[in-house]
Amino acid sequence: MVGSPDFIGLPTMRNLRRKMETPTVVLSISSANFMDTLQPADFSIFKAPCDVHFPYLARSRYGPAWRATAHLSLGQLKVMSAIEQCRTAALGGHVLRCSGCDHIEIEYNSCRNRHCMKCRASAARRWLEARQADLLPVDYYHVVFTLPAPISAIAWYNKAVVYGLLFDIAAETLRTIAVDPRHLGAQIGATLVLHTWGSALTHHPHVHGIVPGGGLSPDGQRWIACRPGFFLPVRVLSRLFRRRFLEALADAHRRGQLQFFGEYVGLADPAAFARWLAPLRACEWVVYAKRPFAGPAAVLEYLSRYTHRVAISNQRLVAFDERGVTFRWKDYRAKGRTRYKTMTLEAAEFMRRVLLHVLPGGFHRIRHYGLLANPVRRANLAKVRELLDVMPEVPIRPDQTEVAVAPVFVCRHCGAPMIVIEILERTAPIRAPPMRRGET
């Protein structure tokens, strides 16, 4: 007989330790007060990388205490609330029974928030498969456009404006230099993905791009390939990106689209803002463009890890104990194996860094430009394949073969499919429904 969701989702410490000794871990801990019951010695159960998850931290006593003192935006509060409820009884779930060994298990629903570290793996996998299907039989190049630290500082207060400019100016720079006959002389396409974090979770806005090594001629009748191993001159890309971005940023300031707070409040004055921009016109802006050693599939796989989540994956979390949260990070200033390190942050600081990367509502972190723009991508890919004399794959009709559908739930004990035998309703929301007109 299956017990109530709250009872099954809140195992005793003894049972939890017993489960932790097995290779897989039951992650359906539904009570927000569970972490409050832990003593310092009990943190030892969260030492293995597969056992440490950000929702545990958000639901612990650190979450509400930090939220009461920190100044969070509405978007950040929504993200933290969603992650706290992720895979708990608050969102409902279902009772599963294995068709092979009759094992019964409860799975709680995920929050499906795009910032959650545990959700949307299937969406990322579908995105990766779709992009791999679009790959052409040509060389591809991995490009990265990075904003300098001073602009990153004001970008945090103006995310929609600055991140939007980063996307559009990076794409414009690539297309402008590529169409120049002195370089490639072709119309190109690019897929850009926004990352706002560094390996240590600091604010570090940059866009990664995957770009075919060539493009269509201006008349659209020829495929023009770039030189082997060389796409576009990085120095030229960097100079144009810097000039165009600073021009667009100054124009946004004139239009009153930028906000400034704290130590940057003085930049609201046009003269002060112009003086602040002056050193940025002379410093180097980092632009990277190289052919990936492992091919375009490896770049797409890397980008897919963070297309549907933010900042850090659960696999990088090492421990959560009385000292704080320990996670793996890569120090790019070091060389060799010494660049792979671990960092321990206080719980409050770790949560602050994660929530730095909450995106504005409705902001798209994946964008396609040029030949790969959504309205024309299918037609352009077909045209390029025709020019490259690549035979299109013949689609398989449904009556030609039977497509095996993978089971949604698989038993972790015997590998047999699991079936849903009961639906667990989500708890009632705290907010009451709006009253009808005329009601008091």
C-alpha positions in Angstrom: 0.0 0.0 0.0 1.3 3.4 -0.9 1.4 6.1 1.8 0.8 9.8 1.5 3.1 11.9 -0.7 4.4 13.8 2.3 5.3 10.6 4.2 7.1 9.0 1.3 8.8 12.3 0.3 10.2 12.8 3.8 12.2 9.7 4.8 13.8 9.3 8.1 17.5 10.0 8.4 18.2 6.3 8.9 16.3 5.3 5.8 17.9 8.2 3.8 21.4 7.0 4.8 20.5 3.5 3.7 19.3 4.8 0.3 22.5 6.9 0.0 24.6 3.7 0.1 23.1 2.6 -3.2 24.4 3.9 -6.6 21.2 5.8 -7.3 19.5 8.3 -4.9 15.9 9.0 -4.4 15.6 12.8 -5.0 11.9 13.3 -4.1 12.4 15.1 -0.8 9.2 17.1 -0.5 9.4 18.9 2.9 10.8 22.4 3.0 11.7 21.8 6.6 13.8 18.7 6.0 17.2 20.5 5.8 16.4 22.4 9.0 16.5 19.1 10.9 20.0 18.3 9.9 22.9 18.5 12.3 26.5 19.1 11.3 27.3 15.4 11.3 24.3 14.8 9.0 25.8 16.8 6.2 28.1 13.9 5.4 25.3 12.3 3.4 25.6 15.1 0.8 29.2 14.5 -0.2 28.8 12.6 -3.4 28.4 14.8 -6.5 25.1 13.0 -7.4 23.6 13.8 -4.0 24.0 17.6 -3.9 21.4 19.6 -5.6 20.6 23.3 -5.6 16.9 22.8 -4.6 18.1 21.3 -1.3 20.0 24.5 -0.5 17.0 26.7 -1.5 14.7 24.7 0.7 17.1 24.7 3.7 17.0 27.2 6.5 19.5 29.3 4.5 17.0 30.0 1.7 14.2 31.9 3.7 16.8 33.6 6.0 18.8 34.9 3.1 15.7 35.9 1.1 14.5 38.0 4.0 17.7 40.1 4.0 18.7 40.2 0.3 17.2 42.7 -2.1 15.8 40.4 -4.9 13.8 41.3 -8.0 10.4 39.9 -8.7 12.0 37.6 -11.4 14.6 36.3 -8.9 11.9 35.6 -6.3 9.9 33.7 -8.9 12.9 31.6 -9.9 13.8 30.8 -6.3 10.2 29.9 -5.5 10.0 27.6 -8.5 13.3 25.8 -7.6 12.2 25.4 -4.0 9.1 23.6 -5.1 10.7 21.6 -7.9 10.1 17.9 -7.6 8.2 18.2 -4.3 4.6 17.4 -3.3 3.7 21.1 -3.8 3.7 20.5 -7.6 1.9 17.2 -7.5 3.2 14.0 -9.0 2.4 10.4 -9.8 2.8 6.9 -8.3 4.6 4.5 -10.5 4.6 0.7 -10.5 7.2 -1.4 -12.3 5.8 -3.8 -14.8 8.6 -6.2 -14.1 9.4 -6.3 -10.4 6.3 -4.5 -9.1 8.5 -1.9 -7.4 6.5 1.2 -6.4 7.9 4.7 -6.5 6.7 8.3 -6.4 7.9 10.9 -8.9 7.0 14.5 -8.1 6.6 17.0 -11.0 9.4 19.3 -12.0 9.0 23.1 -12.0 10.1 23.4 -15.7 11.6 26.8 -14.9 14.3 27.6 -17.5 16.7 28.6 -14.7 16.4 25.3 -12.8 19.4 23.0 -12.7 17.3 19.8 -12.6 14.7 20.5 -15.3 14.3 20.6 -19.0 16.9 18.0 -19.9 14.6 16.6 -22.5 14.1 20.1 -24.1 17.9 20.5 -24.3 18.2 17.1 -25.9 15.5 17.9 -28.5 17.3 21.2 -29.3 20.6 19.4 -29.7 19.1 16.8 -32.1 17.4 19.6 -34.1 20.7 21.5 -34.5 22.6 18.4 -35.4 20.1 17.6 -38.1 20.8 21.1 -39.5 24.6 20.6 -39.8 26.0 20.9 -43.3 29.0 18.9 -44.7 31.4 21.8 -44.2 33.8 23.1 -41.6 32.2 24.9 -38.7 33.7 27.5 -36.4 33.2 28.3 -32.7 33.0 32.1 -32.1 32.8 33.9 -28.8 32.1 37.6 -28.2 32.8 38.9 -24.7 31.9 42.2 -23.0 34.6 44.0 -21.0 34.2 44.1 -17.2 33.1 47.7 -16.9 30.2 47.1 -19.3 29.3 43.9 -17.5 28.9 45.9 -14.3 26.2 48.2 -15.8 24.7 45.3 -17.7 23.4 43.7 -14.5 21.0 46.7 -14.1 20.1 46.8 -17.8 20.0 43.1 -18.8 17.4 43.3 -21.6 19.1 46.3 -23.3 22.8 45.2 -23.0 22.2 41.5 -23.6 20.1 42.4 -26.6 22.8 44.6 -28.0 25.4 41.9 -27.4 23.4 39.5 -29.5 22.6 41.9 -32.3 26.0 43.6 -32.6 27.8 40.2 -32.5 25.7 38.9 -35.3 25.9 42.2 -37.3 29.7 42.1 -36.9 30.0 38.5 -38.3 27.7 39.2 -41.2 29.3 42.6 -42.1 32.9 41.2 -42.2 31.8 38.0 -44.0 30.0 39.8 -46.8 33.0 42.0 -47.4 34.8 40.8 -50.6 38.2 41.4 -49.0 37.4 38.6 -46.5 34.8 36.1 -47.5 32.3 37.9 -49.7 29.4 35.7 -48.7 26.1 35.7 -46.8 26.6 33.6 -43.7 24.4 32.2 -40.9 25.0 31.9 -37.2 23.5 30.4 -34.1 24.3 32.4 -30.9 23.7 31.3 -27.3 24.0 33.7 -24.4 26.1 32.9 -21.3 26.1 35.4 -18.5 28.4 33.5 -16.1 32.0 32.5 -15.7 33.1 29.2 -14.3 33.1 30.7 -10.8 29.5 31.9 -11.3 30.5 35.6 -11.5 28.8 37.9 -13.9 30.5 37.5 -17.2 28.2 38.2 -20.2 29.3 36.6 -23.5 27.8 34.9 -26.5 28.9 31.6 -28.0 28.3 31.0 -31.6 28.5 28.1 -34.1 29.0 29.3 -37.6 29.4 27.4 -40.9 32.7 28.0 -42.6 31.3 29.6 -45.7 28.2 31.2 -47.1 26.1 31.9 -50.2 27.3 34.2 -52.8 25.5 37.6 -53.1 23.4 36.3 -56.0 22.7 33.1 -54.0 23.9 30.8 -56.8 27.2 29.6 -55.3 28.6 28.3 -52.0 31.7 30.2 -51.0 33.9 28.3 -48.5 36.4 30.0 -46.3 40.1 29.1 -46.3 40.9 25.8 -44.6 41.4 26.5 -40.9 40.6 30.2 -41.1 37.2 31.8 -40.9 37.5 35.6 -40.4 40.2 37.8 -39.0 39.7 38.0 -35.2 41.4 41.4 -34.9 39.0 42.9 -37.5 36.0 41.3 -35.8 37.1 42.7 -32.4 37.6 46.3 -33.7 34.2 46.4 -35.5 32.4 44.8 -32.5 33.9 47.3 -30.1 33.0 50.3 -32.3 29.5 49.2 -33.1 28.6 48.2 -29.6 29.8 51.4 -28.0 27.9 53.4 -30.6 24.7 51.4 -29.9 25.3 51.7 -26.1 25.7 55.5 -26.4 22.5 55.7 -28.5 20.6 53.7 -25.8 21.8 56.2 -23.2 20.6 59.1 -25.3 17.2 57.4 -25.6 17.0 57.0 -21.8 17.0 53.2 -22.0 19.7 52.7 -19.4 19.3 52.8 -15.6 22.1 53.4 -13.1 22.3 52.6 -9.4 24.8 52.7 -6.5 28.2 53.8 -7.5 27.2 54.1 -11.1 24.3 56.6 -10.5 26.5 59.4 -11.8 26.6 57.9 -15.3 23.1 59.1 -15.9 24.7 62.4 -16.8 25.6 62.4 -20.6 29.0 64.0 -20.1 29.9 61.6 -17.3 28.8 58.7 -19.4 30.9 59.9 -22.4 34.0 60.2 -20.2 33.3 56.7 -18.8 33.1 55.2 -22.3 36.4 56.8 -23.5 38.8 54.2 -22.1 36.7 51.4 -23.5 37.4 52.7 -27.0 41.1 51.9 -26.5 41.1 48.7 -24.6 41.1 45.2 -26.2 37.7 43.4 -26.6 38.0 39.6 -26.6 36.7 37.9 -29.7 37.4 34.2 -30.3 37.0 32.3 -33.6 38.5 28.9 -34.2 37.6 25.6 -35.7 36.7 23.1 -32.9 39.1 20.1 -32.8 36.2 17.7 -32.1 34.0 19.1 -34.8 30.7 21.1 -34.6 28.8 18.3 -32.8 31.1 18.8 -29.8 30.4 22.5 -29.7 26.6 21.9 -30.0 26.8 19.4 -27.2 28.7 21.9 -25.0 26.2 24.7 -25.7 23.2 22.3 -25.1 24.3 21.9 -21.5 23.1 25.4 -20.7 20.5 26.2 -23.4 17.7 25.3 -21.0 19.2 26.0 -17.6 21.5 28.6 -16.1 25.0 29.0 -14.5 25.8 25.5 -13.1 24.8 21.9 -13.4 24.3 19.6 -10.5 27.2 17.5 -11.6 29.6 20.3 -10.7 28.3 20.4 -7.1 30.6 18.5 -4.7 29.4 19.1 -1.1 27.0 21.1 1.0 28.1 21.2 4.7 28.5 23.6 7.6 31.3 25.5 5.7 29.0 26.2 2.7 28.7 24.9 -0.9 31.7 23.3 -2.6 31.7 23.1 -6.4 34.1 22.5 -9.3 35.3 25.3 -11.4 37.9 25.9 -14.1 40.6 28.6 -13.7 41.4 29.6 -17.3 44.5 31.6 -16.1 46.1 28.3 -15.0 47.7 25.7 -17.3 47.3 22.0 -17.5 45.6 20.0 -14.8 46.0 22.8 -12.2 43.2 24.8 -13.8 40.6 22.3 -12.5 39.8 23.4 -8.9 37.1 23.4 -6.3 35.7 26.5 -4.6 33.7 26.7 -1.4 31.3 29.6 -0.9 28.9 30.4 1.9 25.4 29.4 1.2 24.2 32.9 0.9 27.0 33.9 -1.5 26.4 30.8 -3.6 22.7 31.6 -3.9 23.5 35.3 -4.7 25.8 34.2 -7.6 23.3 31.8 -9.0 20.5 34.4 -9.0 22.7 36.9 -10.7 22.0 35.1 -14.0 18.2 35.2 -13.9 17.1 36.6 -17.3 14.4 39.1 -17.9 11.0 37.7 -18.6 10.5 36.7 -22.3 14.2 37.2 -23.1 15.5 34.6 -25.7 18.9 33.2 -24.9 19.2 31.3 -28.2 19.0 33.3 -31.4 19.6 32.4 -35.1 20.8 35.0 -37.7 21.4 35.3 -41.4 21.0 32.0 -43.4 19.9 30.2 -40.2 17.2 32.7 -39.1 14.1 30.8 -38.3 11.8 32.1 -41.1 14.3 31.2 -43.9 16.5 28.4 -42.3 14.7 25.4 -43.9 14.8 27.0 -47.4 18.4 28.1 -47.1 19.7 24.8 -45.8 17.9 23.0 -48.7 19.5 25.5 -51.2 23.0 25.0 -49.7 22.7 21.2 -49.8 21.7 21.4 -53.4 24.7 23.6 -54.2 27.0 21.2 -52.3 25.4 18.3 -54.2 24.4 16.6 -51.0 21.5 14.2 -51.4 18.7 15.0 -48.9 17.7 12.2 -46.6 14.6 10.4 -47.8 12.0 10.6 -44.9 10.7 7.2 -43.8 6.9 6.9 -44.1 5.0 5.8 -41.1 3.7 2.7 -42.9 7.3 1.5 -43.8 8.5 0.8 -40.4 7.4 0.7 -36.8 9.0 3.4 -34.6 9.8 2.1 -31.1 8.6 4.5 -28.5 10.9 4.6 -25.5 9.1 4.4 -22.1 8.8 7.6 -20.2 9.6 6.0 -16.8 12.1 3.2 -16.4 12.6 1.1 -13.2 16.0 1.8 -11.7 16.1 -1.7 -10.2 15.3 -3.9 -13.2 15.1 -1.6 -16.2 11.5 -2.5 -17.1 8.9 0.2 -18.0 6.9 1.7 -15.2 3.3 2.6 -15.4 1.3 5.4 -13.7 -1.2 4.0 -11.2 -2.1 7.2 -9.3 -2.0 10.9 -9.9 -1.1 13.1 -7.0 -2.7 16.5 -7.2 -0.6 19.6 -6.5 -1.3 21.6 -3.3 -3.6 24.5 -3.5 -1.8 27.8 -4.2 -1.5 30.4 -1.5 -2.9 33.1 -3.6 -6.7 33.1 -3.8 -8.5 33.3 -7.2 -9.7 36.8 -8.1 -13.1 37.7 -6.9 -15.9 38.1 -9.4 -17.4 41.5 -9.9 -20.0 42.4 -7.3 -18.5 40.0 -4.7 -17.3 41.4 -1.3 
